[in-house]
Structures are given as C-alpha cells and as structure tokens.
Amino acid sequence: MPTNFHQKSLSLLSEQLSARGLDTNFLIQKIALFQIAVPSWALGAGGTRFGRFLIGGEPRNLEEKLEDIGLLARITKRTDAVSLHIPWDIPQDIQLIKQKAADLHIRFDAMNSNTFQDYGQPLTYKMGSLSNADSDVRKQAVEHNLLVIEIGKELGSKGLTVWLADGSNFPGQAHIRKALQWTTESLQEIYAGLPADWKLLLEYKPYEPNFYHTVIPDWGTSALICKQLGERAKVLVDLGHHLPNTNIEQIVATLMHQNMLAGFHFNDSKYGDDDLSTGSIKPYQLFLIFCELTNGAEEKAQTWESISWMIDASHTTKDPLEDLIQALESISQAYAKSLLVDRNKLNQCQLEGDVVGAQEVLQDAFLTDVRPLVREARMQSGGELDPLDYYRREKIREKRIHQRGKNTQASGL
C-alpha cells in the first residue's frame, strides 16, 4: 500500500470522526498502547489431531521462538510479550533467555502449565491430573504447576494460566462431585504457592478432549472455584471454549461486573472449538465483546490493566507468522471500533427502549473502516505500514528456511 494512499484514507476518516466529536489523535494513542501477547507454541506449523504438516523454518528452540516474536513486535507494534508453555518451552538457561527477550524488547506474560498430556513425567494423566482419583497423580500435577511458577518468577512473569483437560468420556467413568472437589483442593495448593503480586487465570472448556463431562466446563464453574481460592484468582475466557452460539459478550460483561475477568485467549470458531484465526469467522461478535470491555473499563467495573490479552489459535494450513500478523490486526481493529461507539447516545437509547436506535449506534461504529487508525498507530510507534506485505516482500519464511532448515519442527502439539 502506498504511503500517500494511507495518508489520504486517514485524512478522510479523521474528518468523519471529527464530525462525530471524536479526536483522531486520542484514538491513535489508545490503539498504540494496546498490546497482545503471543504464545510460545504458536510459532510452529499448525495442525489437527489427525496430522501436522511442516512448513520449513520453524524455530528449533526457545531462543528462535523469541526471535520470531521479536520480528512480530518490530513490524506490527501490537505485541510486546510472550506467554510460555511448560514443559514445551522450559528455558535451559534462564539468564540467556531473559537477556534475549530484553534485547528484543519482549516481556514474559502469564505462564502456562501442561497437565493435559504425558510429557515424560513418572505418572500418566490419562485419567486426569488435578482431578485424578489417585492422590499421587494429583500431587505430581500440583508440583508441576509450582515448578512453572518458580520458572515464571525468574523470568519476571506475573501470572499462571491453568487449563485442564480433566473429565470423562463415558457415564460412570468419573465421580463428578469428587473430581470437582479434588480439582479445587489441588488448585488451592497451587494458589498458596503464588507470589503476592501474581494472579491465577483459570480457564474453562465445555468439551474436548473429553466428551461426556469436563471438570471445569464453563465460566460459572471456573468463577465458583476462583471464589474459593482467593481474590487473585480470576476467570480466563478463551473465545473458542464455548458451545455454539453462546453469548460470549454477556459472559464478559458479567465477569467484569464481578471483577472476575482474568483475561483472554483470542481465536475464532465456526462449528465448535475450532481455534481459527481471530476475526476470520465472527468479526461482529469480537467487536461486541470489545464493546463490553471498553464500556466496563470506562464505567470502572474492572480496570483495563488488570486484564491479560493473548492469542491462542491453530493456524492449521497457514504460515504461523502470517496468521499471527492477521490476528493482531483483527484484534486491534475490533478494539478500535469499540472506541468509536457513542456511549451517551447508546445509553439514552437503552433508557428509552429505542431498540432500533441502539442497533444503529453499534452498526455505525462497526461499519467504520478503522484500518487507517490502526496503521497510523503502528507507524507512529515505528512499525511497518503493512506488516503482512512487508513479511512477504522480504521473504521472511524463505529466509527462515535457509537459516533453520526445511524439516525443523517447533516444540508443542
């Protein structure tokens, strides 16, 4: 995209926004400050439970993963953090990794523990981890989470994300109440090991890999457990972890109302928990979610700074770096559109029962092309005008293949 075309687009949009009483410079500053963490497992080729197809040039170690995130940070200016997954990405040399991240201006977001698969530990998680009927397995899972906390402390992280695959595939396989009790007790042990300035982000998922019941199937169960843990335990919302047509924006509003929203794992879905690129399927839903977030922050239901933001998607057949560029852009656009909502007019419509008027207020913001704002925020921060075009024009994937090899495979699923 030519720079002069961008400037013309920005000028035209600025005139339109000014007529609506909006300050373009203020919006650009807000957009520039919004940063989304990238997970360490998202830099390799994606796939499904049936197969994974290598793309070449995948990062061979954590240092190279940081290099890829550093590239994204430099050209998009939309990310400044990595969320590590343990044991997939255990730092072999903490000081080396810290220095590497510092050189790339990357911080460490919430740490992610893994007790949903066997990864060389003595006891199997086949029948669950924190909910397992075997107390020795539960102890092993607790100790793993405590180890993740210790690694995170050395790296400067301030949070632990817990997602459990625990559940059952068939009726009668598990004692549902005891499984929930054991999970809560295990999480209480983990919570007791958190530093005072850390938070615990507890995720939920209605199904998969278990298809009869999961121990933490929904936001309500997660919130109930968090209430028993303490005020630093809050609910993590993964956009894909919902049954079809769930009103996720209502969940977000409810959690903010209770000061219980820990953060997000951004992705998208068509049929189920598809983990597709954020904004590729339901961009209007993403916009509505951000409307609740910006409104909740403005009305001081919960501070913006207390919420964590991270991508968690499976790019399947895409180049992972291109997918992450697209996701960062889609999230930024949804956020930017939410800033355009005329809150006073919307509140008036709500009070007067003007359903049509309320819809028009939202549609007016959603249908506004905010790409010039997002581009300008990125450029003013020192990023590229068009990161995807830059990535392709500079043949980054080809260079990665030349540097790392054609058959490399990143750690992860």
C-alpha positions as CSV (number, residue, x, y, z in Angstrom):
1,M,0.0,0.0,0.0
2,P,1.5,3.4,-1.0
3,T,2.0,5.8,1.9
4,N,0.1,8.6,0.2
5,F,-3.0,6.4,-0.1
6,H,-2.8,5.7,3.6
7,Q,-2.5,9.4,4.4
8,K,-5.5,10.2,2.2
9,S,-7.5,7.5,3.9
10,L,-6.5,8.7,7.3
11,S,-7.4,12.3,6.4
12,L,-10.8,11.3,5.2
13,L,-11.5,9.2,8.2
14,S,-10.3,12.0,10.6
15,E,-12.9,14.4,9.0
16,Q,-15.6,11.8,9.5
17,L,-14.6,11.1,13.1
18,S,-14.3,14.8,13.9
19,A,-17.8,15.4,12.7
20,R,-18.9,12.8,15.3
21,G,-17.0,14.5,18.0
22,L,-14.1,12.1,18.1
23,D,-10.4,13.0,18.5
24,T,-8.3,11.1,16.0
25,N,-5.1,11.6,17.8
26,F,-6.5,10.4,21.1
27,L,-7.8,7.2,19.4
28,I,-4.5,6.6,17.8
29,Q,-2.7,6.9,21.1
30,K,-5.2,4.4,22.7
31,I,-4.7,1.9,19.9
32,A,-0.9,2.2,20.1
33,L,-0.9,1.3,23.8
34,F,-2.9,-1.9,23.3
35,Q,-0.6,-4.9,23.3
36,I,-1.5,-8.6,22.9
37,A,0.8,-11.4,24.0
38,V,1.9,-14.2,21.6
39,P,2.1,-17.8,22.9
40,S,5.4,-19.7,22.5
41,W,3.5,-22.6,21.0
42,A,2.1,-20.6,18.1
43,L,5.4,-20.2,16.1
44,G,5.4,-23.7,14.6
45,A,3.2,-25.3,12.0
46,G,-0.4,-25.8,13.0
47,G,-2.4,-28.9,12.5
48,T,-5.3,-31.0,13.8
49,R,-5.5,-34.1,16.0
50,F,-5.0,-36.1,12.7
51,G,-1.9,-34.5,11.4
52,R,0.6,-31.7,11.3
53,F,2.3,-30.5,8.1
54,L,5.7,-28.8,8.3
55,I,6.2,-25.5,6.6
56,G,10.0,-25.2,7.0
57,G,12.0,-22.7,9.0
58,E,10.2,-23.5,12.3
59,P,12.0,-22.3,15.4
60,R,14.2,-25.1,16.8
61,N,14.4,-23.8,20.3
62,L,13.0,-21.1,22.6
63,E,15.6,-18.5,21.5
64,E,14.4,-18.8,17.9
65,K,10.8,-18.5,19.1
66,L,11.7,-15.3,20.8
67,E,13.3,-14.1,17.6
68,D,10.1,-14.7,15.7
69,I,8.1,-12.9,18.3
70,G,10.6,-10.1,18.2
71,L,10.0,-9.8,14.5
72,L,6.3,-9.6,15.1
73,A,6.8,-6.9,17.7
74,R,9.0,-4.9,15.4
75,I,6.8,-4.8,12.4
76,T,3.3,-4.8,13.9
77,K,3.9,-2.9,17.2
78,R,0.9,-4.8,18.5
79,T,2.8,-7.3,20.8
80,D,5.5,-6.9,23.4
81,A,5.2,-10.2,25.3
82,V,5.5,-14.0,25.1
83,S,3.4,-16.4,27.1
84,L,5.5,-19.5,27.7
85,H,4.1,-23.1,27.9
86,I,5.8,-25.5,30.2
87,P,7.2,-28.2,29.7
88,W,7.2,-27.5,25.9
89,D,9.4,-24.4,26.4
90,I,11.4,-24.8,29.5
91,P,14.3,-22.3,29.4
92,Q,17.6,-24.2,29.6
93,D,19.4,-21.1,30.6
94,I,17.2,-18.6,32.4
95,Q,19.7,-15.7,32.2
96,L,20.3,-16.2,28.5
97,I,16.6,-16.3,27.8
98,K,16.0,-13.2,29.9
99,Q,18.8,-11.3,28.0
100,K,17.5,-12.5,24.6
101,A,14.0,-11.2,25.5
102,A,15.3,-7.9,26.8
103,D,17.3,-7.4,23.6
104,L,14.1,-7.9,21.6
105,H,12.1,-5.7,24.0
106,I,9.9,-8.7,24.9
107,R,8.5,-9.3,28.4
108,F,7.1,-12.5,29.8
109,D,3.3,-12.7,30.1
110,A,1.4,-15.4,32.1
111,M,3.0,-18.8,32.3
112,N,1.0,-21.8,31.0
113,S,1.2,-25.2,32.7
114,N,0.6,-28.5,30.9
115,T,-1.0,-31.4,32.7
116,F,-3.2,-32.4,29.7
117,Q,-0.7,-34.7,28.1
118,D,2.0,-37.1,29.1
119,Y,5.4,-35.4,28.6
120,G,7.9,-37.8,30.3
121,Q,6.5,-37.4,33.8
122,P,6.5,-40.6,36.0
123,L,2.7,-40.9,36.3
124,T,0.2,-40.7,33.5
125,Y,-2.5,-38.1,33.1
126,K,-4.7,-40.4,31.1
127,M,-7.4,-40.3,33.7
128,G,-6.9,-36.7,34.7
129,S,-4.5,-34.5,36.6
130,L,-5.7,-32.2,39.3
131,S,-9.0,-34.2,39.5
132,N,-7.4,-37.7,39.3
133,A,-8.7,-40.3,41.8
134,D,-5.0,-41.2,42.5
135,S,-3.6,-38.7,45.0
136,D,-0.1,-39.3,43.8
137,V,-1.1,-38.1,40.3
138,R,-2.7,-35.0,41.8
139,K,0.4,-34.3,43.8
140,Q,2.5,-34.7,40.6
141,A,0.3,-32.2,38.8
142,V,0.4,-29.7,41.6
143,E,4.2,-29.9,41.8
144,H,4.4,-29.2,38.0
145,N,2.3,-26.1,38.4
146,L,4.5,-25.0,41.3
147,L,7.6,-25.5,39.2
148,V,6.0,-23.4,36.4
149,I,5.5,-20.6,39.0
150,E,9.2,-20.8,40.0
151,I,10.3,-20.6,36.4
152,G,8.0,-17.7,35.8
153,K,9.3,-15.8,38.9
154,E,12.8,-15.9,37.5
155,L,11.6,-14.6,34.1
156,G,9.6,-11.8,35.6
157,S,6.1,-13.2,34.8
158,K,3.2,-12.2,37.0
159,G,0.6,-14.9,36.3
160,L,-0.2,-18.6,35.9
161,T,-2.7,-19.9,33.4
162,V,-4.3,-23.2,34.3
163,W,-6.3,-25.1,31.7
164,L,-7.4,-28.7,32.4
165,A,-8.4,-31.4,30.0
166,D,-9.7,-33.4,33.0
167,G,-13.0,-35.1,32.7
168,S,-14.5,-38.3,31.4
169,N,-15.7,-39.8,28.1
170,F,-18.4,-42.1,29.4
171,P,-21.1,-42.1,32.0
172,G,-19.9,-43.6,35.3
173,Q,-16.2,-43.2,34.4
174,A,-15.7,-40.5,37.0
175,H,-17.2,-39.4,40.3
176,I,-18.3,-35.9,39.1
177,R,-18.5,-34.3,42.5
178,K,-15.3,-35.7,43.9
179,A,-13.5,-34.8,40.7
180,L,-14.5,-31.2,41.2
181,Q,-13.6,-31.3,44.9
182,W,-10.1,-32.8,44.2
183,T,-9.6,-30.1,41.5
184,T,-10.5,-27.3,43.9
185,E,-8.2,-28.7,46.6
186,S,-5.3,-29.1,44.1
187,L,-5.8,-25.5,42.9
188,Q,-5.8,-24.3,46.5
189,E,-2.4,-25.8,46.9
190,I,-1.2,-24.1,43.7
191,Y,-2.7,-20.8,44.7
192,A,-0.9,-20.9,48.0
193,G,2.3,-21.1,46.0
194,L,1.6,-17.9,44.1
195,P,3.8,-14.8,44.8
196,A,1.8,-12.0,46.3
197,D,1.9,-9.9,43.1
198,W,0.7,-12.8,40.8
199,K,-2.7,-13.8,39.6
200,L,-4.1,-17.2,38.7
201,L,-6.0,-17.4,35.4
202,L,-8.4,-20.3,35.4
203,E,-9.7,-21.4,32.0
204,Y,-12.7,-23.5,31.2
205,K,-13.9,-25.7,28.3
206,P,-17.2,-27.5,27.7
207,Y,-15.8,-30.5,25.8
208,E,-12.7,-32.0,24.1
209,P,-10.6,-34.0,24.7
210,N,-13.3,-35.5,27.0
211,F,-16.7,-35.7,25.5
212,Y,-19.0,-36.8,28.4
213,H,-18.0,-34.2,31.0
214,T,-15.2,-31.8,31.8
215,V,-14.4,-30.8,35.3
216,I,-14.4,-27.1,34.6
217,P,-16.9,-26.8,31.7
218,D,-18.0,-23.2,31.9
219,W,-17.3,-19.7,33.2
220,G,-19.6,-20.3,36.2
221,T,-17.7,-23.3,37.4
222,S,-14.4,-21.5,36.9
223,A,-15.7,-18.5,38.9
224,L,-17.0,-20.7,41.7
225,I,-13.6,-22.3,42.1
226,C,-11.8,-18.9,41.9
227,K,-14.1,-17.6,44.7
228,Q,-12.8,-20.4,46.9
229,L,-9.2,-19.7,46.0
230,G,-8.9,-16.0,46.7
231,E,-9.2,-12.6,45.1
232,R,-6.1,-13.1,42.9
233,A,-7.8,-16.0,41.1
234,K,-10.0,-15.0,38.1
235,V,-11.6,-16.5,35.0
236,L,-9.8,-16.7,31.7
237,V,-12.1,-16.6,28.6
238,D,-11.0,-18.5,25.6
239,L,-13.3,-17.4,22.7
240,G,-13.3,-20.9,21.3
241,H,-14.2,-22.6,24.5
242,H,-17.9,-22.2,24.3
243,L,-20.9,-24.2,22.9
244,P,-22.2,-22.9,19.5
245,N,-23.9,-19.5,19.6
246,T,-23.0,-18.8,23.2
247,N,-23.4,-15.1,24.1
248,I,-19.7,-14.5,25.0
249,E,-20.1,-10.8,25.3
250,Q,-22.7,-11.4,28.1
251,I,-20.2,-13.6,29.9
252,V,-17.5,-10.9,29.6
253,A,-19.9,-8.3,31.0
254,T,-20.9,-10.5,33.9
255,L,-17.4,-11.3,34.8
256,M,-16.3,-7.6,34.7
257,H,-19.3,-6.8,36.8
258,Q,-18.0,-9.1,39.5
259,N,-14.3,-8.1,38.9
260,M,-13.6,-11.7,37.9
261,L,-12.3,-11.4,34.4
262,A,-8.6,-12.5,34.2
263,G,-8.0,-12.2,30.5
264,F,-8.5,-13.6,27.1
265,H,-7.2,-16.3,24.7
266,F,-8.2,-14.9,21.3
267,N,-9.3,-17.1,18.4
268,D,-12.5,-17.8,16.4
269,S,-14.8,-20.7,15.6
270,K,-17.3,-21.9,13.1
271,Y,-18.6,-25.2,14.4
272,G,-17.0,-25.8,17.8
273,D,-13.7,-25.2,19.5
274,D,-12.0,-24.6,16.1
275,D,-9.2,-22.3,17.2
276,L,-9.3,-20.4,13.9
277,S,-7.7,-17.0,13.2
278,T,-9.2,-14.3,15.4
279,G,-11.9,-12.3,13.5
280,S,-11.9,-14.7,10.5
281,I,-15.4,-16.0,11.2
282,K,-17.3,-13.8,13.6
283,P,-15.8,-10.2,13.5
284,Y,-19.1,-8.7,14.8
285,Q,-19.0,-10.9,17.9
286,L,-15.4,-9.8,18.5
287,F,-16.5,-6.2,18.2
288,L,-19.4,-6.7,20.7
289,I,-17.0,-8.3,23.1
290,F,-14.7,-5.3,22.9
291,C,-17.7,-3.0,23.4
292,E,-18.4,-4.7,26.7
293,L,-14.7,-4.4,27.6
294,T,-14.2,-0.8,26.8
295,N,-17.6,0.1,28.4
296,G,-16.7,-1.9,31.5
297,A,-13.4,-0.2,31.8
298,E,-14.9,3.3,31.3
299,E,-17.5,2.7,34.0
300,K,-14.8,1.3,36.3
301,A,-16.3,-2.2,36.6
302,Q,-12.8,-3.5,36.2
303,T,-9.6,-1.8,35.1
304,W,-8.2,-2.4,31.7
305,E,-4.7,-3.0,33.2
306,S,-6.0,-5.9,35.2
307,I,-6.9,-7.9,32.1
308,S,-4.4,-10.1,30.2
309,W,-4.6,-10.4,26.4
310,M,-3.2,-13.3,24.4
311,I,-3.7,-15.1,21.1
312,D,-4.3,-18.9,21.2
313,A,-5.2,-20.2,17.8
314,S,-4.3,-23.1,15.5
315,H,-3.3,-21.7,12.1
316,T,-3.6,-25.2,10.6
317,T,-2.5,-24.7,7.0
318,K,-1.3,-21.1,7.3
319,D,2.2,-19.8,7.8
320,P,2.1,-19.2,11.6
321,L,3.7,-15.8,11.4
322,E,1.3,-14.6,8.8
323,D,-1.6,-15.9,10.9
324,L,-0.3,-14.0,13.9
325,I,0.0,-10.8,11.9
326,Q,-3.6,-11.2,10.7
327,A,-4.8,-12.0,14.3
328,L,-3.0,-9.0,15.8
329,E,-4.6,-6.8,13.1
330,S,-8.1,-8.1,13.6
331,I,-8.0,-7.7,17.4
332,S,-6.7,-4.2,17.1
333,Q,-9.4,-3.3,14.6
334,A,-12.2,-4.7,16.9
335,Y,-10.8,-2.7,19.8
336,A,-10.5,0.5,17.6
337,K,-14.2,0.1,16.5
338,S,-15.3,-0.3,20.1
339,L,-13.7,3.1,20.9
340,L,-16.0,4.8,18.3
341,V,-19.3,3.8,20.0
342,D,-21.3,6.8,21.0
343,R,-21.8,5.7,24.6
344,N,-24.1,8.7,25.6
345,K,-26.4,8.0,22.7
346,L,-26.4,4.3,23.3
347,N,-27.2,4.7,27.0
348,Q,-30.0,7.1,26.0
349,C,-31.4,4.5,23.6
350,Q,-31.2,1.9,26.3
351,L,-33.1,4.0,28.8
352,E,-35.8,5.0,26.3
353,G,-36.2,1.5,24.9
354,D,-35.1,2.6,21.5
355,V,-34.0,-0.8,20.1
356,V,-33.5,0.4,16.6
357,G,-31.5,3.4,17.7
358,A,-29.3,1.2,19.8
359,Q,-28.5,-1.1,16.9
360,E,-27.7,1.9,14.7
361,V,-25.2,3.2,17.2
362,L,-23.4,-0.1,17.3
363,Q,-23.6,-0.6,13.5
364,D,-22.3,2.9,12.9
365,A,-19.1,2.1,14.8
366,F,-18.7,-1.5,13.5
367,L,-19.1,-0.4,9.8
368,T,-16.5,2.3,10.1
369,D,-13.2,1.4,8.4
370,V,-10.7,1.9,11.2
371,R,-7.8,0.4,9.3
372,P,-6.2,3.9,8.8
373,L,-6.2,4.4,12.6
374,V,-4.6,1.1,13.2
375,R,-2.0,1.7,10.5
376,E,-1.2,5.1,11.8
377,A,-0.9,3.9,15.4
378,R,1.6,1.3,14.2
379,M,3.6,3.7,12.1
380,Q,3.9,6.3,14.8
381,S,5.2,3.5,17.1
382,G,7.9,2.6,14.5
383,G,6.2,-0.4,12.8
384,E,5.5,-1.2,9.2
385,L,2.7,0.4,7.2
386,D,1.6,-3.1,6.1
387,P,3.2,-5.9,8.1
388,L,1.9,-8.7,6.0
389,D,3.1,-7.1,2.8
390,Y,6.5,-6.5,4.4
391,Y,6.7,-10.1,5.6
392,R,6.0,-11.4,2.1
393,R,8.1,-8.8,0.3
394,E,11.1,-9.5,2.4
395,K,10.6,-13.3,2.0
396,I,10.9,-13.9,5.7
397,R,9.7,-17.5,5.6
398,E,12.2,-18.3,2.9
399,K,15.0,-16.7,5.0
400,R,13.9,-18.8,8.0
401,I,14.1,-22.0,5.9
402,H,17.6,-21.0,4.8
403,Q,18.7,-20.3,8.3
404,R,16.9,-23.1,10.2
405,G,16.3,-25.8,7.6
406,K,13.3,-27.2,5.8
407,N,12.4,-30.1,8.2
408,T,12.6,-28.3,11.6
409,Q,9.7,-28.8,14.0
410,A,8.9,-26.5,16.8
411,S,8.0,-27.9,20.3
412,G,4.3,-28.2,21.1
413,L,1.4,-30.2,19.9
